[in-house]
Amino acid sequence: MHIPDGFLDGKTAGVAAALSVCGVGMALRQVKRELPPRKTSLLGLSAAFLFAAQMVNFPILGGTSGHLIGSALITALLGLAPAIVVMTAVLIVQCFLFSDGGVVALGANVFNMAVLGCVTAHFSFHAARRAMPGTRGEVAAVAFAGWCAVVAGAITCAAQLAWSGRLPWTTAFPAMALLHMLIGIGEGLISALVYLAIVRARPDLANTSSPTHAPPWTSVTLGMAVALGIAIFLAPFASTLPDGLESVAQRFGFEHAAVAPPVSAPMPDYEVPGISWSVGATAVAGAAGTVIVFLLALALGRLLVPRKQSATPG
């Protein structure tokens, strides 16, 4: 659902960027006030996993693919404000290093997937969890929240396309919503399975629990190994079918409206230039991106948490 440059007009991109600045700014302030020092390392680890997982497209019906966005998964694990910060860090790296999503459209992508996606996931997760208590209820709530977040982002993207004059609302809404209802099923299932694996292995890492200690660096190292494994061994073999937005653009004939970004990315399309073997080029790019986004999110966490607070034992 990464919108490239050229799909949105100036007013739509500008309004979306302003909303994103407000949403991310509020999230940053809340993280600075409330993030426990023990969860600082989880920002980097979550960002690395999301980046790697988003590289793995899975096929759905009609010659279209989808991929994990992860807003519900990260919101359930970290809470709303940290999830917005993590998602934003991932989207920034994807945009400027890999040309995945336009530079001018970055505000729209941040709003759709980070701000709106995490807010939708937060409220739908907690509403569903109240109706279904216990671990099974939490897992089901993550699945439901993942589906809701994907559909909400798709509907907002449809509204942005319509406001830009790219498609009439009566065309954009059903095209984007119906397709992403299917993609949302995959999002929900993957999010629920990953959440279940995490809470079984480390129940103290779930946002619904009250951990008293930071995750040991052995857990962070293992998590990074998993993220790197996904980027190196799975991402090069991901589905090459167009994703939901690309499929809609091809179907209604506006895919050629996409324009080259104003800033050239060092690893466009998740491939390292100069490596002729496509699988190797994608694997190296994925590994590099995973490490970079880990360091960026970790640095954000360390900068946001006050120095005195960071010294708290645990």
HELIX and SHEET records of a PDB file:
HELIX    1   1 GLY A   10  GLU A   34  1                                  25    
HELIX    2   2 PRO A   37  LYS A   39  5                                   3    
HELIX    3   3 THR A   40  GLN A   54  1                                  15    
HELIX    4   4 SER A   71  LEU A   78  1                                   8    
HELIX    5   5 LEU A   80  PHE A   98  1                                  19    
HELIX    6   6 LEU A  106  ASN A  109  1                                   4    
HELIX    7   7 VAL A  110  VAL A  115  3                                   6    
HELIX    8   8 LEU A  116  ALA A  131  1                                  16    
HELIX    9   9 GLY A  134  TRP A  163  1                                  30    
HELIX   10  10 TRP A  169  ALA A  201  1                                  33    
HELIX   11  11 PRO A  203  LEU A  205  5                                   3    
HELIX   12  12 TRP A  217  GLY A  229  1                                  13    
HELIX   13  13 ILE A  230  LEU A  234  3                                   5    
HELIX   14  14 ALA A  235  PHE A  237  5                                   3    
HELIX   15  15 GLY A  244  ARG A  251  1                                   8    
HELIX   16  16 GLU A  255  ALA A  257  5                                   3    
HELIX   17  17 PRO A  268  TYR A  270  5                                   3    
HELIX   18  18 SER A  278  LEU A  304  1                                  27    
HELIX   19  19 ARG A  307  SER A  310  1                                   4    
SHEET    1   A 2 PHE A  58  ILE A  60  0                                        
SHEET    2   A 2 THR A  64  GLY A  66 -1                                        
END                                                                             
